[in-house]
Amino acid sequence: MNTRIAPLLSLILPLCLTAAETSITRSPDHPGYWAVNGDTTLLLGGSVEDNLFQIDHLEEHLDLLVRSGGNYVRNVMSSRDPGNLWPFHLGEDGRYDLRQENPDYWERFDRFLAETDRRGIIVQIEVWATFDFYRGNWTVNPFNPQNNINYDAERSKLPTEVPTHPTRTDNPFFESTPKQRALAVVLGYQQAFVDRLLQSTLGYDHVLYCMDNETSVSAEWGSFWANYIRQEARLAGKTVFITEMWDPWDLSHPFHRSTFDHPETYDFVDISQNNHITGQDHWDNGLKQINRLKRLGVFRPVNNIKVYGNDGGRHKTTRNAIESFTQNVLMGCASSRFHRPTSGQGLNTKAQSIIRSLRDITDAVPFFEMAPANHLLTEREPHEAYCRARENHSYLVYFPQGGEVVLPAADRGTLEWVDILSGRSIPARTWRADVNGLAIQAPDADGHWVATIRMAKN
């Protein structure tokens, strides 16, 4: 692999641009959302794996997502699962040559980009797969000095063993940049990997970039690569959108400020770790940060590339996943995607139903003109119901576990129910408010019911 391919990009990219079918930009009309092919669009998704370019039967899985109303996937540049390929050439001596690429790896990646582009699916890439560089995964990683022919431990300053969790940040691989430890030898090969990735991605317009997965390292690391990718894109005449994903679950943790408060570096925000929080706290914490961004004048899309929760899995329950996914949509996040099994629902039948139901519901109202509006509901208990509204026009009210609230409403209108988990619906009925307003009672406590309420035109 060449250590510098940027001069080639200006020659390669014009040949690739004609293939691009899907484009993503910030919505000019609704700054908290994305526009896909010019139309403000809610990103909804789920997938069986995080490093989706590595799976078999890719096309069938992408088709299932589209049939379910989905348009958004995660792709970590990870090679830690059985059967995965690494990006470098493996020699007969069992060691990698970081100067030579593995063409099969990049062929998989290129195919993934082409197939998602063709289907109108937005891809959020995580460039550095944090967990590939710690514990057992590090022992087989090509960047480990014992696994390549390009440098040894002494020259690279990299250890051959890193037995600790990534939150300990014990691998200096993530300290290579000039304002950190300036590990020039390692940085050159890191740069070559990113250059090769950009050789593929900059031929398309449907890619979002995230620097890391659940990182706890210095902010200098992420900002270096964010600025690097942005400059390379500019040289190629492209505009890119970049974020970072921090590990702390608490969105008020100072780590998150490096992303939230720096729109000059990060074009959007990812708050996936908030999905470890449940119920009313999940809503309050996410909405607090959205409102904070608005008050600071730096509001931009707030993404959720992974929503946790799967009964029997490592993180939360299936109910938590459904609630968090839906609350993300109603609180005003730009995207929501189910995490892969067993930590999330992936694209199982529940996920398919919820994505399809929420797509249909949000398409049927002036969704992007609506705003979170729990304050409009009276007789509401914490976590009983969640409201998004365009006042005096349209309302969405989500009941996670049944309940009844009152919406002070003028005159009359229609109300329609959908259980997003099963797809069951109760056709629209007309209503007339009494002196207290409209009483809204979920049909039962078992489903995940969303009421669509429309005011009648006078």
HELIX and SHEET records of a PDB file:
HELIX    1   1 ALA A    6  CYS A   16  1                                  11    
HELIX    2   2 LEU A   17  ALA A   19  5                                   3    
HELIX    3   3 LEU A   52  GLN A   54  5                                   3    
HELIX    4   4 LEU A   58  ARG A   67  1                                  10    
HELIX    5   5 PRO A  103  ARG A  119  1                                  17    
HELIX    6   6 THR A  130  PHE A  133  5                                   4    
HELIX    7   7 ARG A  135  THR A  139  1                                   5    
HELIX    8   8 PRO A  145  ASN A  147  5                                   3    
HELIX    9   9 ALA A  153  SER A  156  1                                   4    
HELIX   10  10 PRO A  166  ARG A  168  5                                   3    
HELIX   11  11 PRO A  172  GLU A  175  5                                   4    
HELIX   12  12 ALA A  184  THR A  201  1                                  18    
HELIX   13  13 ALA A  219  LEU A  235  1                                  17    
HELIX   14  14 PRO A  254  PHE A  260  1                                   7    
HELIX   15  15 SER A  272  HIS A  276  5                                   5    
HELIX   16  16 GLY A  279  LEU A  296  1                                  18    
HELIX   17  17 THR A  318  MET A  331  1                                  14    
HELIX   18  18 THR A  349  ASP A  363  1                                  15    
HELIX   19  19 PHE A  367  GLU A  369  5                                   3    
HELIX   20  20 ASN A  374  LEU A  376  5                                   3    
SHEET    1   A 3 ILE A  24  ARG A  26  0                                        
SHEET    2   A 3 TRP A  34  VAL A  36 -1                                        
SHEET    3   A 3 ASP A  39  THR A  41 -1                                        
SHEET    1   B 2 LEU A  43  GLY A  46  0                                        
SHEET    2   B 2 SER A 335  PHE A 338  1                                        
SHEET    1   C 4 TYR A  72  VAL A  76  0                                        
SHEET    2   C 4 ILE A 122  TRP A 128  1                                        
SHEET    3   C 4 VAL A 207  ASP A 212  1                                        
SHEET    4   C 4 ILE A 242  THR A 243  1                                        
SHEET    1   D 2 PHE A  88  LEU A  90  0                                        
SHEET    2   D 2 TYR A  96  GLU A 101 -1                                        
SHEET    1   E 2 VAL A 269  ASP A 270  0                                        
SHEET    2   E 2 VAL A 302  ASN A 303  1                                        
SHEET    1   F 6 ALA A 371  PRO A 372  0                                        
SHEET    2   F 6 TYR A 386  ARG A 390 -1                                        
SHEET    3   F 6 SER A 394  PHE A 399 -1                                        
SHEET    4   F 6 TRP A 449  MET A 455 -1                                        
SHEET    5   F 6 ARG A 412  ASP A 419 -1                                        
SHEET    6   F 6 SER A 425  ARG A 432 -1                                        
SHEET    1   G 2 GLU A 404  LEU A 407  0                                        
SHEET    2   G 2 LEU A 438  GLN A 441 -1                                        
END                                                                             
